[in-house]
Amino acid sequence: MGPFDDRLTTLERAEFLHASTLRRHGEMLDVHEERMAALAANLTALREMQERQTQTQQALATTQAQLAETLAAIKDMLGCGNGH
């Protein structure tokens, strides 16, 4: 073995380590991309839920207002007696 054999082995090791590191980083980026896509889907679902909740609250407020009007009308009718 000459002095260049160790250098070649060191270079081969470095190339292997570099390739392995690049592969691992690629895998990590793939996982990150999948997680970001899942997060985006979750955020979309949350926004849709928030919109439905807002619509439900508005419908409930309208229903409560109508109920209050109905109850007020009933109280007025009860206060009038039976027409005598």
TORKOL-4160 file (C-alpha; in steps of 0.2 Angstrom, whole numbers, padded with zeros to 4 digits, m for minus):
84
<pt num="1" X="0000" Y="0000" Z="0000"/>
<pt num="2" X="0007" Y="0017" Z="m0005"/>
<pt num="3" X="0003" Y="0034" Z="0003"/>
<pt num="4" X="m0011" Y="0037" Z="m0010"/>
<pt num="5" X="m0021" Y="0022" Z="m0005"/>
<pt num="6" X="m0026" Y="0029" Z="0012"/>
<pt num="7" X="m0030" Y="0046" Z="0004"/>
<pt num="8" X="m0041" Y="0037" Z="m0009"/>
<pt num="9" X="m0050" Y="0027" Z="0005"/>
<pt num="10" X="m0052" Y="0043" Z="0015"/>
<pt num="11" X="m0060" Y="0051" Z="m0001"/>
<pt num="12" X="m0071" Y="0036" Z="m0004"/>
<pt num="13" X="m0077" Y="0037" Z="0014"/>
<pt num="14" X="m0080" Y="0056" Z="0013"/>
<pt num="15" X="m0090" Y="0053" Z="m0003"/>
<pt num="16" X="m0100" Y="0039" Z="0005"/>
<pt num="17" X="m0104" Y="0050" Z="0020"/>
<pt num="18" X="m0109" Y="0065" Z="0009"/>
<pt num="19" X="m0120" Y="0054" Z="m0002"/>
<pt num="20" X="m0128" Y="0046" Z="0014"/>
<pt num="21" X="m0130" Y="0064" Z="0021"/>
<pt num="22" X="m0139" Y="0070" Z="0005"/>
<pt num="23" X="m0150" Y="0055" Z="0005"/>
<pt num="24" X="m0155" Y="0058" Z="0023"/>
<pt num="25" X="m0158" Y="0076" Z="0021"/>
<pt num="26" X="m0169" Y="0072" Z="0006"/>
<pt num="27" X="m0179" Y="0060" Z="0016"/>
<pt num="28" X="m0181" Y="0073" Z="0030"/>
<pt num="29" X="m0187" Y="0086" Z="0017"/>
<pt num="30" X="m0200" Y="0073" Z="0010"/>
<pt num="31" X="m0207" Y="0071" Z="0028"/>
<pt num="32" X="m0207" Y="0089" Z="0031"/>
<pt num="33" X="m0216" Y="0092" Z="0014"/>
<pt num="34" X="m0229" Y="0079" Z="0019"/>
<pt num="35" X="m0231" Y="0087" Z="0036"/>
<pt num="36" X="m0233" Y="0104" Z="0029"/>
<pt num="37" X="m0247" Y="0097" Z="0017"/>
<pt num="38" X="m0256" Y="0089" Z="0031"/>
<pt num="39" X="m0255" Y="0106" Z="0041"/>
<pt num="40" X="m0262" Y="0115" Z="0026"/>
<pt num="41" X="m0276" Y="0103" Z="0025"/>
<pt num="42" X="m0280" Y="0105" Z="0044"/>
<pt num="43" X="m0279" Y="0124" Z="0043"/>
<pt num="44" X="m0292" Y="0123" Z="0028"/>
<pt num="45" X="m0303" Y="0112" Z="0038"/>
<pt num="46" X="m0302" Y="0123" Z="0054"/>
<pt num="47" X="m0306" Y="0139" Z="0043"/>
<pt num="48" X="m0321" Y="0129" Z="0036"/>
<pt num="49" X="m0327" Y="0124" Z="0054"/>
<pt num="50" X="m0325" Y="0142" Z="0059"/>
<pt num="51" X="m0336" Y="0148" Z="0045"/>
<pt num="52" X="m0349" Y="0136" Z="0049"/>
<pt num="53" X="m0348" Y="0141" Z="0067"/>
<pt num="54" X="m0351" Y="0159" Z="0063"/>
<pt num="55" X="m0366" Y="0155" Z="0052"/>
<pt num="56" X="m0373" Y="0144" Z="0066"/>
<pt num="57" X="m0371" Y="0158" Z="0078"/>
<pt num="58" X="m0379" Y="0170" Z="0066"/>
<pt num="59" X="m0394" Y="0158" Z="0064"/>
<pt num="60" X="m0395" Y="0156" Z="0082"/>
<pt num="61" X="m0395" Y="0175" Z="0085"/>
<pt num="62" X="m0409" Y="0177" Z="0072"/>
<pt num="63" X="m0419" Y="0163" Z="0080"/>
<pt num="64" X="m0417" Y="0170" Z="0098"/>
<pt num="65" X="m0423" Y="0187" Z="0091"/>
<pt num="66" X="m0438" Y="0179" Z="0083"/>
<pt num="67" X="m0442" Y="0170" Z="0099"/>
<pt num="68" X="m0441" Y="0186" Z="0109"/>
<pt num="69" X="m0453" Y="0194" Z="0097"/>
<pt num="70" X="m0465" Y="0180" Z="0099"/>
<pt num="71" X="m0464" Y="0179" Z="0118"/>
<pt num="72" X="m0467" Y="0198" Z="0118"/>
<pt num="73" X="m0482" Y="0196" Z="0107"/>
<pt num="74" X="m0489" Y="0182" Z="0118"/>
<pt num="75" X="m0487" Y="0193" Z="0134"/>
<pt num="76" X="m0496" Y="0208" Z="0125"/>
<pt num="77" X="m0510" Y="0196" Z="0121"/>
<pt num="78" X="m0511" Y="0189" Z="0138"/>
<pt num="79" X="m0511" Y="0207" Z="0145"/>
<pt num="80" X="m0526" Y="0212" Z="0134"/>
<pt num="81" X="m0538" Y="0199" Z="0143"/>
<pt num="82" X="m0551" Y="0189" Z="0133"/>
<pt num="83" X="m0559" Y="0203" Z="0124"/>
<pt num="84" X="m0571" Y="0208" Z="0138"/>
